[in-house]
Amino acid sequence: MKSLSLFLLSVVALESSTLAFQPTSQHASVVVRDTSLSASRRNFLEAAGAAAFFVGPMAALAEPRPMYLTEPTDEFKQNEAKAAEFKRQQLIAKKEFLAALDKLTTESNDADALVKDLKDIQALVAKTGGLPLGIKKEEMYKMIRSKKAKGFWPTPVEVA
């Protein structure tokens, strides 16, 4: 299939390159003739059309394209179940973190309660292996610093 189209293109190229070396007519004062460049363009387009005619029916006999999966594979289903479980755990951890941060910023007014709340937040970080999705370290720092800026922040709380 490719060899046929290459053969046709080489014949066209050979034919147009020989036109450039033919002598012009001595009898006509003005010769109206295509240059070798425009002749090769025309011949190339003719050859491309002929190649498409011969290649077109052959392409219909080619193998069909592979079908995409209609149902997810078992491996995909397992990965989706793992992702859903991870997301559930992260939402539970986020809820615990937000509750501990809210308790620290609103309810705690004495040094022992503030220290206990900070220790609880540290325990949550250790338990979950870091901050859950959706809670950024900078945001948590801002919340704690805003509580510190309100005034009551004794030395034991600073140590904790």
Buried (B, 14 or more C-beta within 10 A) or exposed (E): EEEEBEEBBEEBBEEBEEBEEEEEEEEEEEEEEEEBEEBBEEBBEEBBEBBEEEEEEEEEEEEEEEEEEEEEEEEEEEEEEEEEEEEEEBEEBBEBBBEBBEBBBEEBEEBEBBBBBBEBBEEBBEEBEEBBEEBEEEEBEEBBEEBEEEEEBEEEBEEB
